[in-house]
Amino acid sequence: MKLIIADSLNKFYIKELYKIEKKLSLLLKGKKPDSLYDACRYSLESGGKRLRPMLVLLSAKAVGGNCNQVYHAALAVELLHTFTLVHDDIMDNSPKRRGKETVYKKFDNNTAILAGDSLAALAFETLLKDCNKKSKEVISSFTKGLITVCEGQGLDKEFELKEEVSLKQYKEMIYKKTAALMEMCCNISALLCNAKKIHIDFITGFGKNLGMAFQIQDDLLDIIGQENEFGKVIGCDLIEGKKTFLLIKAMNKADAEEKKALLKLIRSKGIERSEVGFYLKLYSDLGIIKDAKKEIIRYTDLALSNLNKLPETEGRNLLVALAKSLVVRSK
């Protein structure tokens, strides 16, 4: 049964990914000026899993709706997500994303800022095409998702100036920066399909917990992933001195000598690339890699417990397969 579900997910994913890519390209077809929209097109053509639009499509199926009810919403969340990435890369001075130059590097800062703004506006315009009698609730959820993501990025930047960040503070930040957007994807999809209130709550809870697992997995892949698959420099979070699940957990478990090395990293706001191996060994010695994997599984199980409260449908089974595939992903 597991293999059948995984195979069904793969077939669905390939089929819908083609549609999403085609529809995204058509959204910007013929738009002028090129100085703006070339940057928008570049940002959307840079690859990616298109996980968020897939969540919209699959959530619709899981609550008894169908993909045709939410295609514009699926495009809208990808536009919104891409907007956040374009601006995040500027703020984080990231030269690469998914193995390619980031938008501000390819073009310039001003063009990237304007392209991000345009993508955000286009996201709302696109979402409206699917809105029905629940349009107020849908737009409210979409807007709240955007505001929450901005708050999450604000907290992430605040953390750069703090020597100490608690695990509770970190989880609030990743909820806002990552999980809230995935939560919103599931929520607006169920709203657009006029799902029962209790089913909306379950699918929304699924999205939230999946998002938490997804971000901690990202933190983990930053240190144990393969650079050619992950699309970013391995150990980038350490090099930039980011307060991740792994660093915070290590600070909590380290002895006095180990804590000195971790504080050096924090106070220096990062390390040299040549030092990544030392910190990887430190994380491993402290059991941090195992701790991260346990936390990823815990949040995935919470996501699945919400999902399992929905009636069994093809959509629900596909979401189960998706959640399980994210736990073992390498990029």
C-alpha positions as CSV (number, residue, x, y, z in Angstrom):
1,M,0.0,0.0,0.0
2,K,2.8,2.4,0.9
3,L,4.5,1.9,-2.5
4,I,1.2,2.4,-4.3
5,I,0.5,5.6,-2.5
6,A,4.1,6.9,-3.2
7,D,3.7,6.0,-6.8
8,S,0.4,7.8,-7.0
9,L,1.9,10.9,-5.4
10,N,4.7,10.8,-7.9
11,K,2.3,10.6,-10.8
12,F,0.1,13.4,-9.4
13,Y,3.1,15.6,-8.7
14,I,4.6,15.3,-12.2
15,K,1.3,16.0,-13.8
16,E,0.4,18.9,-11.7
17,L,3.9,20.4,-11.7
18,Y,3.7,20.7,-15.4
19,K,0.4,22.5,-15.2
20,I,1.7,24.9,-12.4
21,E,4.9,25.8,-14.4
22,K,2.8,26.5,-17.5
23,K,0.3,28.6,-15.7
24,L,3.0,30.6,-13.9
25,S,4.7,31.4,-17.2
26,L,1.4,32.5,-18.7
27,L,0.8,34.9,-15.8
28,L,3.7,37.0,-16.9
29,K,3.5,36.5,-20.6
30,G,3.7,39.8,-22.5
31,K,4.0,42.0,-19.4
32,K,6.1,45.1,-19.7
33,P,8.5,46.7,-18.9
34,D,11.1,43.9,-19.4
35,S,13.4,45.6,-16.9
36,L,10.9,44.6,-14.2
37,Y,9.2,41.4,-15.5
38,D,12.5,39.7,-16.7
39,A,13.5,39.7,-13.0
40,C,10.0,38.3,-12.0
41,R,10.3,35.6,-14.7
42,Y,13.8,34.7,-13.6
43,S,12.7,34.3,-9.9
44,L,9.8,32.0,-10.9
45,E,12.0,30.0,-13.3
46,S,14.7,29.2,-10.7
47,G,13.2,25.8,-9.9
48,G,12.0,24.6,-6.6
49,K,9.7,21.9,-5.3
50,R,6.5,24.0,-5.7
51,L,5.6,22.4,-2.4
52,R,3.1,25.2,-1.4
53,P,0.9,25.0,-4.5
54,M,1.0,21.2,-4.2
55,L,-0.3,21.6,-0.7
56,V,-3.2,23.8,-2.0
57,L,-4.1,21.2,-4.6
58,L,-3.8,18.2,-2.4
59,S,-5.7,19.9,0.5
60,A,-8.6,20.5,-1.8
61,K,-8.8,16.8,-2.7
62,A,-8.4,15.8,1.0
63,V,-11.5,17.8,2.1
64,G,-13.7,16.6,-0.7
65,G,-13.0,19.3,-3.3
66,N,-11.1,19.2,-6.5
67,C,-8.0,20.9,-8.0
68,N,-10.1,23.1,-10.5
69,Q,-11.5,25.0,-7.5
70,V,-8.1,26.2,-6.3
71,Y,-5.7,26.4,-9.2
72,H,-5.4,30.2,-9.0
73,A,-4.9,30.0,-5.2
74,A,-2.1,27.5,-5.8
75,L,-0.4,29.9,-8.2
76,A,-1.0,32.8,-5.7
77,V,0.8,31.1,-2.8
78,E,3.8,30.3,-5.1
79,L,3.9,33.9,-6.2
80,L,3.8,35.0,-2.5
81,H,6.4,32.5,-1.5
82,T,8.7,33.7,-4.3
83,F,8.3,37.3,-3.2
84,T,9.5,36.4,0.3
85,L,12.5,34.5,-1.1
86,V,13.5,37.4,-3.4
87,H,13.5,39.9,-0.5
88,D,15.0,37.4,2.0
89,D,18.0,36.9,-0.3
90,I,18.6,40.6,-0.3
91,M,18.4,40.9,3.5
92,D,20.6,37.8,4.0
93,N,23.1,38.8,1.3
94,S,22.7,35.3,-0.2
95,P,24.5,35.0,-3.6
96,K,22.9,31.7,-4.5
97,R,19.5,29.9,-4.3
98,R,18.9,26.4,-5.7
99,G,22.4,26.6,-7.3
100,K,21.7,29.7,-9.3
101,E,22.4,33.4,-8.8
102,T,19.8,35.1,-6.6
103,V,17.7,37.8,-8.3
104,Y,19.5,40.8,-6.8
105,K,22.8,39.3,-7.9
106,K,21.6,38.6,-11.4
107,F,20.0,42.0,-11.7
108,D,20.5,44.5,-8.9
109,N,19.0,45.4,-5.5
110,N,16.4,47.9,-6.7
111,T,15.1,45.6,-9.5
112,A,14.9,42.7,-7.0
113,I,12.9,44.8,-4.5
114,L,10.5,46.0,-7.2
115,A,10.2,42.4,-8.6
116,G,9.3,41.1,-5.2
117,D,6.7,43.8,-4.7
118,S,5.2,43.0,-8.1
119,L,5.0,39.3,-7.3
120,A,3.2,40.0,-4.0
121,A,0.6,42.2,-5.8
122,L,0.2,39.7,-8.5
123,A,-0.4,37.0,-5.9
124,F,-3.5,38.9,-4.5
125,E,-4.8,39.6,-8.0
126,T,-4.4,35.9,-8.9
127,L,-6.1,34.6,-5.7
128,L,-9.2,36.7,-6.3
129,K,-9.9,34.6,-9.4
130,D,-10.8,31.7,-7.2
131,C,-12.6,33.5,-4.5
132,N,-16.2,32.6,-3.9
133,K,-18.7,33.4,-1.2
134,K,-16.0,32.9,1.4
135,S,-13.7,35.5,-0.3
136,K,-13.4,37.6,2.9
137,E,-12.2,34.6,4.9
138,V,-9.8,33.5,2.2
139,I,-8.3,37.0,1.6
140,S,-8.0,37.4,5.4
141,S,-6.1,34.1,5.8
142,F,-3.9,34.9,2.8
143,T,-3.1,38.4,4.2
144,K,-2.5,37.1,7.7
145,G,-0.1,34.6,6.2
146,L,1.9,37.3,4.5
147,I,2.0,39.5,7.7
148,T,3.1,36.5,9.8
149,V,5.9,35.7,7.3
150,C,7.2,39.3,7.6
151,E,7.1,39.0,11.4
152,G,9.1,35.8,11.2
153,Q,11.7,37.4,9.0
154,G,11.8,40.3,11.5
155,L,12.4,37.9,14.4
156,D,15.1,36.1,12.3
157,K,16.9,39.4,11.8
158,E,16.5,40.3,15.5
159,F,18.1,37.0,16.5
160,E,21.3,38.0,14.7
161,L,21.8,40.7,17.3
162,K,21.1,38.4,20.3
163,E,23.6,36.2,22.0
164,E,21.0,33.9,23.5
165,V,17.8,32.6,21.8
166,S,15.6,30.0,23.5
167,L,14.2,27.0,21.8
168,K,10.7,28.5,22.4
169,Q,11.7,31.8,20.7
170,Y,13.2,29.8,17.8
171,K,10.0,27.8,17.3
172,E,8.0,31.0,17.3
173,M,10.2,32.4,14.6
174,I,10.1,29.3,12.3
175,Y,6.4,29.0,12.8
176,K,6.0,32.6,11.5
177,K,8.7,32.5,8.8
178,T,7.9,29.0,7.4
179,A,5.1,27.0,9.0
180,A,2.5,29.8,8.8
181,L,2.6,30.0,5.0
182,M,2.2,26.2,4.7
183,E,-0.6,26.4,7.3
184,M,-2.3,29.1,5.1
185,C,-2.0,27.0,2.0
186,C,-4.1,24.3,3.5
187,N,-6.5,26.7,5.1
188,I,-7.4,28.7,2.1
189,S,-7.7,25.6,0.0
190,A,-10.3,24.1,2.4
191,L,-12.1,27.4,2.6
192,L,-12.4,27.7,-1.2
193,C,-13.8,24.1,-1.3
194,N,-16.4,25.0,1.3
195,A,-15.2,22.3,3.6
196,K,-16.8,21.6,7.0
197,K,-15.4,23.8,9.8
198,I,-13.9,20.7,11.6
199,H,-12.2,19.5,8.4
200,I,-10.8,23.0,7.8
201,D,-9.3,22.9,11.3
202,F,-7.7,19.5,10.8
203,I,-6.2,20.3,7.4
204,T,-4.9,23.6,8.8
205,G,-3.3,21.8,11.7
206,F,-1.7,19.5,9.3
207,G,-0.1,22.3,7.4
208,K,1.2,24.1,10.5
209,N,3.0,21.0,11.9
210,L,4.3,19.9,8.5
211,G,5.8,23.4,8.2
212,M,7.6,23.1,11.5
213,A,9.0,19.7,10.5
214,F,10.0,21.1,7.1
215,Q,12.0,24.0,8.6
216,I,13.9,21.9,11.2
217,Q,14.7,19.5,8.3
218,D,16.1,22.5,6.4
219,D,18.3,23.3,9.4
220,L,19.5,19.8,9.5
221,L,20.2,19.5,5.7
222,D,22.2,22.7,5.9
223,I,24.8,20.7,7.8
224,I,24.4,17.1,6.6
225,G,23.1,17.6,3.1
226,Q,24.9,17.3,-0.3
227,E,25.7,20.7,-1.8
228,N,24.9,19.6,-5.3
229,E,21.4,18.4,-4.2
230,F,20.7,21.0,-1.5
231,G,21.4,23.9,-3.9
232,K,23.2,25.9,-1.2
233,V,26.6,26.0,0.4
234,I,26.7,23.2,3.1
235,G,27.2,24.8,6.6
236,C,25.9,28.1,5.3
237,D,23.9,28.6,8.6
238,L,27.1,28.1,10.6
239,I,29.1,30.4,8.3
240,E,26.5,33.1,8.7
241,G,26.1,32.5,12.5
242,K,22.3,31.8,12.2
243,K,20.4,30.7,15.3
244,T,19.1,27.3,14.1
245,F,17.5,24.4,16.0
246,L,20.9,22.7,16.0
247,L,22.9,25.6,17.4
248,I,20.3,26.4,20.1
249,K,20.1,22.8,21.1
250,A,23.9,22.5,21.2
251,M,24.1,25.5,23.5
252,N,21.6,23.8,25.9
253,K,23.6,20.6,26.0
254,A,27.2,21.8,25.8
255,D,29.7,21.6,28.7
256,A,31.8,24.7,29.5
257,E,34.5,24.0,27.0
258,E,32.1,23.2,24.2
259,K,30.1,26.3,25.0
260,K,33.1,28.5,24.5
261,A,33.4,27.3,20.9
262,L,29.7,27.9,20.3
263,L,29.9,31.4,21.9
264,K,32.9,32.2,19.6
265,L,30.7,31.3,16.6
266,I,27.8,33.5,17.9
267,R,29.9,36.5,18.9
268,S,31.9,36.4,15.6
269,K,28.6,36.2,13.8
270,G,29.7,33.1,11.9
271,I,32.8,31.0,11.1
272,E,35.1,30.3,8.2
273,R,34.0,27.6,5.8
274,S,37.1,25.6,6.8
275,E,35.6,25.4,10.4
276,V,32.3,23.7,9.4
277,G,33.8,20.2,9.9
278,F,34.7,21.0,13.6
279,Y,31.1,22.1,14.4
280,L,29.6,19.2,12.5
281,K,31.6,16.9,14.8
282,L,30.6,18.9,17.8
283,Y,26.9,18.6,16.9
284,S,27.4,14.9,16.3
285,D,29.2,14.3,19.7
286,L,26.4,16.2,21.5
287,G,23.7,14.1,19.8
288,I,22.2,17.2,18.1
289,I,21.8,15.4,14.7
290,K,19.7,12.7,16.4
291,D,17.8,15.4,18.4
292,A,16.9,17.2,15.2
293,K,15.7,14.0,13.5
294,K,13.5,13.2,16.5
295,E,12.0,16.7,16.4
296,I,11.3,16.4,12.7
297,I,9.5,13.0,13.3
298,R,7.6,14.5,16.2
299,Y,6.1,17.3,14.2
300,T,5.5,15.0,11.2
301,D,3.5,12.7,13.5
302,L,1.5,15.7,14.8
303,A,0.8,16.6,11.2
304,L,-0.3,13.1,10.3
305,S,-2.5,12.8,13.5
306,N,-4.5,15.9,12.2
307,L,-4.7,14.4,8.7
308,N,-5.9,11.0,10.0
309,K,-9.0,12.7,11.4
310,L,-10.2,13.4,7.9
311,P,-12.3,10.9,6.0
312,E,-10.0,8.5,4.0
313,T,-9.8,9.8,0.4
314,E,-7.2,9.8,-2.3
315,G,-6.2,13.3,-1.4
316,R,-5.6,12.4,2.2
317,N,-3.5,9.4,1.2
318,L,-1.4,11.6,-1.1
319,L,-0.8,14.1,1.7
320,V,0.3,11.3,4.0
321,A,2.8,10.2,1.3
322,L,3.9,13.8,0.9
323,A,4.5,14.3,4.6
324,K,6.5,11.1,4.8
325,S,8.6,11.9,1.8
326,L,9.6,15.3,3.3
327,V,11.1,13.6,6.3
328,V,13.6,11.7,4.1
329,R,14.2,14.4,1.5
330,S,17.8,15.5,0.7
331,K,17.0,19.0,-0.7
